Amino acid sequence: MSPINLCVAQTQLKFLMELSKTIPSAFATDPEQGESEVMAELPKSTTDSAKEITSPTTKEDTVTRPSHQGPELKTDGDSWTKLDLVFKTKTISLELILANEDAPVGSIADASLSKFALNDTNVKLRMKSDDSLEAELLINSFTIQDSRTKETNKFRKIMSLINNDVKQQFMASLTISGGKTRHMIAMLTIDSPRIIFAMDYLFAVQAFANTAFASDEPAAVEDVSEEASEAEDQSGVSTPVERAPGKHEETQDEATKGDSTS
C-alpha cells in the first residue's frame, strides 16, 4: 500500500470529537419502546429466521476440538482458514498543525508542530473456522520529530531508533485458541528505542491537546442558597427568631413592679 500521510489541526480534531458525540445520538433507539413492539412491527419471516439463529444449540453441536495453543496456529483436517489478511505499507505518518480559528493556515511547514511516523509496518491476521485467531504486528521504527521552525530546540528527534541494524523495533503477536474454552497468548517486544524529553516541546503538545479536547459546554453550578429558599417555600415552615429584650420592655416591667409595691 502507498504511504499514508495525515495532517490534522487542533480545530479539526475538536470538530471530530464533537462529531463523534453527536452521531451516536442520531442512531439511538427509543428506550420507551419495548422489544415486543419492535418484534410486532417486523414481518413474520424475519422474526422466524432470527429465532432459528438464536435458538439454543444442543451439546452435540457444541462439541468441537480446540485448536493448538501456541505462538502459531497449526493446521489440521478438521478446520480451515476462513480469513487471511496481510497489510503492508512503507509509512503511516501523522502531522500536528497549529492553526488559527479565524485565519487560514498558510504554509503547512511553518505551522507544523510535530510529526509521528510508523515506518515499514506489516500486519498479518489469520482466522480459522473454529474461531481461533492469530495476529502479528511488525514495525521497523516509530519516530517522533519536533517540526517547529520558529523554535531553537537542538533535540529535534524526540523518539528515534538507536541501532540501525535492528530490523524490527516493535513486534507484537496475539494468538487465541478456538473451542468452548479459549486461551490467549500475547507477546510484545521493543528493541533499542531512544526518547528525549524536551520540556518546551511537551508543553506545546499539551497546549495543543488542551485546545483540541476542550469542551464548550458550560459547567453546571449549583446555587445552595436558592435551593434552601425553595425548600423553605415548599415546606411552609419558618424558624422562630429569638429577640433580646429592648429598653421599652424593661421600662414596662419596672412600672408593673412599682404598682404592685404601692
N, C-alpha and C positions, 0 to 999 in steps of 0.2 A: 504494500500500500504506500502511496505517496506520503511525504511528511505532512504532519498536522500542526499548523501554527495558529494559535488563538491569541487575540488581543482583547482585553476587557478593561473598562474604566470603572471607577468606583460608582458612578451614577448608573451605568449599565447593570452592574452587579446588584445594586439596590433595587432597580426595576425588576430584575429577575427574581429576587427574593420576594418582593411584593406580589409578583405574578404567581409564584408557587403557592402563596397563601390564598389567592382568590380562585384559582382554577379548581381545587378540590371542592369548594363550596358550591360550584355550579353543577357538579355531578353528584352532590349529596342527596340521599333519598329522604323522604318524609318519615320522621320517626313515629308519627302517629298512625301511619298506615301499616297494618299488620301483615304478616306473611301470608295469612289465609286470604286476604283481599287480593294480594298480588297473584296468588295461585289461581284465584277465581277468574281474574281478568285474562290470564293466558289461555291459549287453546288447549284442548284436551290432549292432542297428540304430543305437544311439547311437554306437558306435565307427566304423561305416562312414560316417555323416554327418559326423563330426568329421574323418575322413581326407580326405573330399572338400573340406571347407572349407580345411584346412591344406595341401592339395596345391600344389606349386609351379606358378605360372602361366607361360604362355609369353610370349615377347617381344611378340607381337601384342596380348595382353591388357594389358600394362603401358604401352603407348604411349598417352599422353594429352597433351593440350595444356595447358601450365601456365597458371595464372590470371595476370592482370595484376598486376604487383608495384608497389604504390604505397600512399599513405596510405589510399586507399579502393579496395575491390574493384569491378571493373567487371563488368557482367552481359553474357553473350553467349548464343548459342543452344545451345552445347554443354553448358553446366552450368546448374543451377538451385539455388535456395535451399532447403535441407532443414531449416534451423533458423534461426528469427528470434526472439530473446528481447529483451524490454525490461523493465527493472526500475526503478521509481521509488518513492522514499519520502522523507518530509519529514525524519525524524530517525532516526538509529541511535546510541543512547547506551549507554554502559557506566558504571556507578557502582560504585566500590570501597567496601566496608563493612568497618569494623574490628569484628569480633565476638569475644566471649569463648568459649572452648571449652566451659565448663561452665555458661553462663548465657545466657538469651535476649538478643537484640539490643535489644529495646525500641523506642525511636524511631529510625527509619532516618535521619532528618535529623541527629540528634545523633551517630550512629555513622558518618556518611558521611566518606570520606577524599578522594575525588577523582571528577570526572566527565569522561568523554571523550565527544565528540559529533561525528558526521558530519552536516552539515546539507545538505538538498537533494541527495541522492545519486541519480544517474542511471547505469544500467548498460545498455549495448547490446551484443548479441552476435549475429553472423550467421555461419552456416556453410553452405558450398556443397557440391554433390555431388562435387567433385574434392578434398575435404578442405581447401580453403582456408578461412581463418578471419579474421574481423575483429571486434575488441572495442574498446569505448570506455568510459571511466570519467570521470564529471564530478562534482565535489564543490564545492559553493558555499563551504563553510568547514569547517575542522577546529579544534575548540576543546577546550582542557584547562583545567579550573577546579579550584581548591583549595576544597573544600566543607567543610573542618573548621570547626566552630562554636566550639570551645574555644581556638583559636589566634588570635593578634592579627596575622596576616600582612596587610600592606597590599596586597600584589600577589596578588590572587585569580585573575586571568586569566593563567594560565601561558602559554597559547598562544591567540592570537586573530587576527582579521583587521584590518589597519590601514586599508586603503582599502575603504570600504563600497560604492564604485561598481563594484568588481570583481564580475563575475557568477559566475566560476568560479575558485576559489583553486587547486584541484588538477585537472589534466587529464592523462589518460593514454590512449594509444591503442596498439594492437597489431595488426599485420597479418602474416599468414603465408600465403604463396602455396601453391598446390596443385601436383600433379605429382610426378614422381620426385625432382627436385632442388628442395628447398623453401628459401625465403628468408624472412627475418623483418625487420620494421621496427618499432621500439618508440620512443615519444616520451613524455616526461614534462615537464609544465610546472607550476611552483609560483609563485604570484603573491602578493606582499605579506604574508608571514607575520611575526608578532611573537612572540618567545619570551623569557620571563623565567625565569632560573634562580634560584629561591628555595631556599637550601640546606636549611632545615628541612623544606620540602616534599619535596625529593629524598630526604632521609634517612628520612622517614616512608614514602615509596613503596618505598624499598629494604628497610626492615624488613618491610613487607607482602609483598614478593616473597620475601624470605628465609624467612618463615614458610610461605608457600604452596608453595614449591618445595623445602622441606626434605625429606630422605629419612629414614625411620625405620629403615632397615637399618643395623645396626652395621658399622663399618669393620673390614675384615679386618686383623688384626695378626699378623705373622709373628714367632715366637719363634726367634731364631737359636740360642740355647743348646740348646733341645730338639731342633732339627734336627741339630745337631752330635753330640749324645749318641746319637740314633737311628742316625746314620750309623756311629758307632764300634761300637755294638752289632751292627749288621748285618755289618760287616766283620770283627769279632772280633780286630782288631789294636790293641794298646796300645802307646803310645810309651814307650820306656825313660826312666827318670828317673835322672840322674846325681847322686850324693851326694858331698859333701865328706868327706874322712877325719876321723873323730872322734878323741877322746883315747884311747879304748880300742885303736883300731887302731895309733895311734902308739906306745903302750907295748909292744905285741906286736912291732912292727918293731925297737924298741930292744933288746928281750930277745933276739931272734934274732941281732942283730948282736953282742951280748956273748958269746953261746955260741960263735959262730964264732971270735972272737978268742982266747978261752980254749982 
